[in-house]
Amino acid sequence: YSGDSGTILDGRRRPVIAYNGMIPGPPIVICEGDEVVVNLENNINKTMANIDGSDSTTTLHFHGIREIERPWSDGVPHVTQCPIPPGGNFTYRFHARHYPAAPQGTYDQAGTYWYHSHVGDQRTNGAYGALIIRPNKTEQEEEYQNQDSKNTIILQEWYKSPADKTIQSLLVNGHGRIDNGSTSTYMEFDVDFDTKSLF
C-alpha cells in the first residue's frame, strides 16, 4: 500500500497496491525446468482495502500456469485457495516443466505470462507483474538477436481512483500520461535498427 499520499504513475497521485513497491511488480524470469518459489507476505493496509470495498486479504495467481500438482495454491480466493490474512504469508511453488502424464514434447511452459492478485480490485490498483519462462533447448534458434527480458511490455488500464472505475489512462510498464500536461514519462526501449528484437 502506497499510503495516503499515494504514488504518481500517470501524472496524478493516487493510492496503489504494489509488489515490492513496484508497478508492475518485479519480473520473474526463469528457464524451463526451473522451480519458482515466491513467498508472499500480506502487508495491505486496511485503509486501502476498504477504499474499493474489498477486505485486506490477498492471493497471487500465476496466469496461464496450470497448478496440477498444487491446486490449493492457484490464487483464486475461496475456490482453490484460502486468502492470505493481513500480516500472514503463503509460499507459492511450481515447476516450469512438462505436465505430469503428458507425453514429452507435447506441451511445455515456455512463454510470457503474468501474475496478479485475484482479490477484489487489487490487480487494477497495481498488484500485477510479468512471468517469463525461457525455452531450455540445447539448439535454440537465434531468430532474434535481442531477447532481453527488459523488453517485456505490460499494459494496464489505470482508473481515476481505487473507488472510481473511470479509465483515466493506459500504463505501459507502469508509466503513462493522463494528458499533455502530465509530467510523468513513458516507458522507452532502446533497440538497434538492424537488429531483430523480441518483445
C-alpha positions as YAML, in Angstrom:
chain: A
units: angstrom
residues:
- id: 1
  name: TYR
  ca: [0.00, 0.00, 0.00]
- id: 2
  name: SER
  ca: [1.37, 3.39, -1.01]
- id: 3
  name: GLY
  ca: [0.00, 5.26, 1.99]
- id: 4
  name: ASP
  ca: [-2.39, 8.20, 2.00]
- id: 5
  name: SER
  ca: [-0.03, 10.32, -0.12]
- id: 6
  name: GLY
  ca: [-0.26, 7.81, -2.99]
- id: 7
  name: THR
  ca: [2.02, 7.28, -5.97]
- id: 8
  name: ILE
  ca: [2.30, 9.12, -9.30]
- id: 9
  name: LEU
  ca: [2.21, 6.83, -12.36]
- id: 10
  name: ASP
  ca: [0.34, 8.89, -14.98]
- id: 11
  name: GLY
  ca: [0.66, 12.45, -13.68]
- id: 12
  name: ARG
  ca: [-1.87, 12.05, -10.86]
- id: 13
  name: ARG
  ca: [-1.24, 10.96, -7.31]
- id: 14
  name: ARG
  ca: [-3.41, 8.07, -6.15]
- id: 15
  name: PRO
  ca: [-3.25, 5.13, -3.71]
- id: 16
  name: VAL
  ca: [-1.85, 1.88, -5.13]
- id: 17
  name: ILE
  ca: [-1.07, -1.69, -4.12]
- id: 18
  name: ALA
  ca: [2.32, -2.93, -5.32]
- id: 19
  name: TYR
  ca: [4.59, -5.96, -5.07]
- id: 20
  name: ASN
  ca: [7.94, -4.96, -3.53]
- id: 21
  name: GLY
  ca: [6.98, -1.30, -4.03]
- id: 22
  name: MET
  ca: [6.99, -1.67, -7.84]
- id: 23
  name: ILE
  ca: [4.27, -1.30, -10.50]
- id: 24
  name: PRO
  ca: [4.33, -3.59, -12.32]
- id: 25
  name: GLY
  ca: [5.81, -5.95, -9.76]
- id: 26
  name: PRO
  ca: [9.33, -7.34, -10.24]
- id: 27
  name: PRO
  ca: [9.59, -9.56, -13.32]
- id: 28
  name: ILE
  ca: [10.05, -13.24, -12.63]
- id: 29
  name: VAL
  ca: [12.36, -14.60, -15.36]
- id: 30
  name: ILE
  ca: [13.22, -18.30, -15.33]
- id: 31
  name: CYS
  ca: [14.04, -21.17, -17.70]
- id: 32
  name: GLU
  ca: [12.05, -24.30, -18.40]
- id: 33
  name: GLY
  ca: [12.84, -26.86, -15.76]
- id: 34
  name: ASP
  ca: [13.32, -24.27, -13.01]
- id: 35
  name: GLU
  ca: [11.30, -24.27, -9.83]
- id: 36
  name: VAL
  ca: [9.65, -20.99, -8.85]
- id: 37
  name: VAL
  ca: [9.33, -20.21, -5.14]
- id: 38
  name: VAL
  ca: [7.56, -16.98, -4.16]
- id: 39
  name: ASN
  ca: [6.88, -16.07, -0.55]
- id: 40
  name: LEU
  ca: [4.03, -13.54, -0.46]
- id: 41
  name: GLU
  ca: [3.61, -11.51, 2.72]
- id: 42
  name: ASN
  ca: [0.34, -9.58, 3.06]
- id: 43
  name: ASN
  ca: [1.08, -6.03, 4.18]
- id: 44
  name: ILE
  ca: [-2.04, -4.46, 2.69]
- id: 45
  name: ASN
  ca: [-3.29, -1.54, 4.73]
- id: 46
  name: LYS
  ca: [-6.92, -1.76, 5.82]
- id: 47
  name: THR
  ca: [-7.49, 1.78, 4.60]
- id: 48
  name: MET
  ca: [-6.60, 0.83, 1.03]
- id: 49
  name: ALA
  ca: [-8.51, -2.42, 1.18]
- id: 50
  name: ASN
  ca: [-11.70, -0.71, 2.26]
- id: 51
  name: ILE
  ca: [-11.50, 2.02, -0.40]
- id: 52
  name: ASP
  ca: [-12.54, -0.42, -3.13]
- id: 53
  name: GLY
  ca: [-14.91, -2.37, -0.90]
- id: 54
  name: SER
  ca: [-12.74, -5.49, -0.58]
- id: 55
  name: ASP
  ca: [-11.20, -6.80, 2.59]
- id: 56
  name: SER
  ca: [-7.48, -6.75, 3.29]
- id: 57
  name: THR
  ca: [-6.83, -10.40, 2.36]
- id: 58
  name: THR
  ca: [-4.87, -11.24, -0.79]
- id: 59
  name: THR
  ca: [-3.68, -14.06, -3.05]
- id: 60
  name: LEU
  ca: [-1.32, -14.49, -6.00]
- id: 61
  name: HIS
  ca: [-2.32, -16.12, -9.28]
- id: 62
  name: PHE
  ca: [0.18, -17.16, -11.98]
- id: 63
  name: HIS
  ca: [-1.99, -16.58, -15.04]
- id: 64
  name: GLY
  ca: [-1.73, -19.42, -17.57]
- id: 65
  name: ILE
  ca: [0.21, -21.78, -15.31]
- id: 66
  name: ARG
  ca: [-1.70, -24.95, -14.59]
- id: 67
  name: GLU
  ca: [-1.35, -25.90, -10.93]
- id: 68
  name: ILE
  ca: [-1.88, -29.64, -11.44]
- id: 69
  name: GLU
  ca: [0.40, -30.70, -8.60]
- id: 70
  name: ARG
  ca: [-0.59, -27.84, -6.27]
- id: 71
  name: PRO
  ca: [-4.24, -26.92, -6.89]
- id: 72
  name: TRP
  ca: [-4.52, -25.42, -3.41]
- id: 73
  name: SER
  ca: [-2.19, -22.57, -4.42]
- id: 74
  name: ASP
  ca: [-3.80, -21.34, -7.64]
- id: 75
  name: GLY
  ca: [-4.66, -18.00, -6.07]
- id: 76
  name: VAL
  ca: [-8.42, -17.94, -6.59]
- id: 77
  name: PRO
  ca: [-9.73, -16.99, -3.12]
- id: 78
  name: HIS
  ca: [-12.32, -19.29, -1.54]
- id: 79
  name: VAL
  ca: [-12.22, -21.56, -4.63]
- id: 80
  name: THR
  ca: [-8.72, -23.05, -4.91]
- id: 81
  name: GLN
  ca: [-7.07, -21.26, -2.01]
- id: 82
  name: CYS
  ca: [-7.84, -19.68, 1.33]
- id: 83
  name: PRO
  ca: [-6.95, -15.97, 1.07]
- id: 84
  name: ILE
  ca: [-3.89, -14.73, 2.95]
- id: 85
  name: PRO
  ca: [-4.99, -12.71, 6.01]
- id: 86
  name: PRO
  ca: [-3.40, -9.35, 6.93]
- id: 87
  name: GLY
  ca: [0.08, -9.97, 8.33]
- id: 88
  name: GLY
  ca: [0.06, -13.55, 7.03]
- id: 89
  name: ASN
  ca: [2.17, -15.13, 4.32]
- id: 90
  name: PHE
  ca: [1.99, -18.00, 1.87]
- id: 91
  name: THR
  ca: [4.67, -19.73, -0.20]
- id: 92
  name: TYR
  ca: [3.80, -20.42, -3.83]
- id: 93
  name: ARG
  ca: [5.78, -23.01, -5.81]
- id: 94
  name: PHE
  ca: [5.62, -24.53, -9.25]
- id: 95
  name: HIS
  ca: [7.97, -26.28, -11.67]
- id: 96
  name: ALA
  ca: [8.24, -24.92, -15.22]
- id: 97
  name: ARG
  ca: [8.23, -28.28, -16.95]
- id: 98
  name: HIS
  ca: [6.10, -30.75, -18.85]
- id: 99
  name: TYR
  ca: [2.91, -31.60, -17.05]
- id: 100
  name: PRO
  ca: [2.56, -34.97, -15.32]
- id: 101
  name: ALA
  ca: [1.30, -37.74, -17.65]
- id: 102
  name: ALA
  ca: [1.78, -35.57, -20.76]
- id: 103
  name: PRO
  ca: [3.92, -37.12, -23.49]
- id: 104
  name: GLN
  ca: [7.33, -35.42, -23.64]
- id: 105
  name: GLY
  ca: [7.41, -32.64, -26.21]
- id: 106
  name: THR
  ca: [3.65, -32.21, -26.48]
- id: 107
  name: TYR
  ca: [3.48, -29.20, -24.20]
- id: 108
  name: ASP
  ca: [5.95, -27.04, -22.42]
- id: 109
  name: GLN
  ca: [5.55, -23.84, -20.46]
- id: 110
  name: ALA
  ca: [7.95, -21.54, -22.32]
- id: 111
  name: GLY
  ca: [6.43, -18.13, -22.99]
- id: 112
  name: THR
  ca: [5.36, -14.85, -21.45]
- id: 113
  name: TYR
  ca: [2.77, -14.95, -18.71]
- id: 114
  name: TRP
  ca: [1.82, -12.66, -15.87]
- id: 115
  name: TYR
  ca: [0.97, -12.85, -12.19]
- id: 116
  name: HIS
  ca: [-1.59, -10.85, -10.26]
- id: 117
  name: SER
  ca: [-3.74, -10.67, -7.18]
- id: 118
  name: HIS
  ca: [-7.13, -12.36, -7.50]
- id: 119
  name: VAL
  ca: [-8.82, -10.45, -4.65]
- id: 120
  name: GLY
  ca: [-11.20, -7.55, -5.35]
- id: 121
  name: ASP
  ca: [-9.66, -4.76, -7.40]
- id: 122
  name: GLN
  ca: [-6.08, -5.29, -6.22]
- id: 123
  name: ARG
  ca: [-4.87, -6.07, -9.75]
- id: 124
  name: THR
  ca: [-6.34, -2.86, -11.16]
- id: 125
  name: ASN
  ca: [-4.66, -0.94, -8.33]
- id: 126
  name: GLY
  ca: [-1.18, -2.19, -9.20]
- id: 127
  name: ALA
  ca: [-0.79, -5.78, -7.95]
- id: 128
  name: TYR
  ca: [0.48, -7.47, -11.13]
- id: 129
  name: GLY
  ca: [3.75, -8.31, -12.88]
- id: 130
  name: ALA
  ca: [5.45, -10.31, -15.68]
- id: 131
  name: LEU
  ca: [6.36, -14.00, -15.58]
- id: 132
  name: ILE
  ca: [8.72, -15.09, -18.36]
- id: 133
  name: ILE
  ca: [9.69, -18.72, -18.92]
- id: 134
  name: ARG
  ca: [12.54, -19.04, -21.41]
- id: 135
  name: PRO
  ca: [12.86, -22.19, -23.52]
- id: 136
  name: ASN
  ca: [15.55, -24.57, -22.34]
- id: 137
  name: LYS
  ca: [16.81, -26.04, -25.60]
- id: 138
  name: THR
  ca: [20.31, -27.23, -26.48]
- id: 139
  name: GLU
  ca: [19.97, -25.96, -30.06]
- id: 140
  name: GLN
  ca: [17.96, -22.80, -29.70]
- id: 141
  name: GLU
  ca: [17.30, -20.90, -32.90]
- id: 142
  name: GLU
  ca: [18.78, -17.44, -32.95]
- id: 143
  name: GLU
  ca: [15.88, -15.83, -34.80]
- id: 144
  name: TYR
  ca: [16.11, -12.73, -32.64]
- id: 145
  name: GLN
  ca: [19.44, -11.15, -31.74]
- id: 146
  name: ASN
  ca: [17.89, -9.19, -28.86]
- id: 147
  name: GLN
  ca: [15.82, -11.34, -26.46]
- id: 148
  name: ASP
  ca: [16.30, -9.19, -23.37]
- id: 149
  name: SER
  ca: [13.60, -9.67, -20.72]
- id: 150
  name: LYS
  ca: [13.78, -5.90, -20.18]
- id: 151
  name: ASN
  ca: [11.86, -5.65, -23.47]
- id: 152
  name: THR
  ca: [8.70, -7.01, -21.87]
- id: 153
  name: ILE
  ca: [5.64, -4.81, -22.39]
- id: 154
  name: ILE
  ca: [2.82, -4.89, -19.82]
- id: 155
  name: LEU
  ca: [-0.30, -2.81, -20.46]
- id: 156
  name: GLN
  ca: [-2.70, -1.86, -17.65]
- id: 157
  name: GLU
  ca: [-5.84, 0.27, -17.71]
- id: 158
  name: TRP
  ca: [-5.48, 2.87, -14.96]
- id: 159
  name: TYR
  ca: [-8.55, 4.14, -13.15]
- id: 160
  name: LYS
  ca: [-9.24, 7.52, -11.62]
- id: 161
  name: SER
  ca: [-9.04, 6.05, -8.12]
- id: 162
  name: PRO
  ca: [-9.49, 2.71, -6.35]
- id: 163
  name: ALA
  ca: [-13.17, 3.61, -5.82]
- id: 164
  name: ASP
  ca: [-13.87, 5.37, -9.17]
- id: 165
  name: LYS
  ca: [-13.56, 2.88, -12.07]
- id: 166
  name: THR
  ca: [-13.43, 5.54, -14.78]
- id: 167
  name: ILE
  ca: [-10.45, 4.79, -17.01]
- id: 168
  name: GLN
  ca: [-8.09, 7.78, -16.99]
- id: 169
  name: SER
  ca: [-5.04, 6.45, -18.82]
- id: 170
  name: LEU
  ca: [-3.15, 3.42, -20.04]
- id: 171
  name: LEU
  ca: [0.02, 2.39, -18.25]
- id: 172
  name: VAL
  ca: [2.88, 0.85, -20.25]
- id: 173
  name: ASN
  ca: [5.17, -0.91, -17.76]
- id: 174
  name: GLY
  ca: [3.84, 1.35, -15.00]
- id: 175
  name: HIS
  ca: [4.27, 4.60, -16.92]
- id: 176
  name: GLY
  ca: [1.58, 6.73, -18.53]
- id: 177
  name: ARG
  ca: [0.15, 10.19, -19.07]
- id: 178
  name: ILE
  ca: [-3.30, 11.42, -18.21]
- id: 179
  name: ASP
  ca: [-2.97, 14.35, -20.62]
- id: 180
  name: ASN
  ca: [-0.40, 16.51, -22.43]
- id: 181
  name: GLY
  ca: [0.27, 18.47, -19.24]
- id: 182
  name: SER
  ca: [1.39, 15.39, -17.30]
- id: 183
  name: THR
  ca: [4.95, 15.39, -16.05]
- id: 184
  name: SER
  ca: [5.20, 11.59, -15.99]
- id: 185
  name: THR
  ca: [7.26, 9.81, -18.63]
- id: 186
  name: TYR
  ca: [6.51, 6.98, -20.99]
- id: 187
  name: MET
  ca: [8.48, 3.75, -20.96]
- id: 188
  name: GLU
  ca: [11.27, 3.80, -23.55]
- id: 189
  name: PHE
  ca: [13.03, 0.89, -25.24]
- id: 190
  name: ASP
  ca: [16.42, 1.16, -26.94]
- id: 191
  name: VAL
  ca: [16.68, -1.09, -29.98]
- id: 192
  name: ASP
  ca: [19.13, -1.17, -32.87]
- id: 193
  name: PHE
  ca: [17.62, -0.57, -36.27]
- id: 194
  name: ASP
  ca: [19.41, -3.54, -37.86]
- id: 195
  name: THR
  ca: [18.68, -5.98, -35.02]
- id: 196
  name: LYS
  ca: [15.64, -8.22, -34.72]
- id: 197
  name: SER
  ca: [14.25, -7.77, -31.20]
- id: 198
  name: LEU
  ca: [11.74, -9.92, -29.36]
- id: 199
  name: PHE
  ca: [9.17, -8.06, -27.22]
...
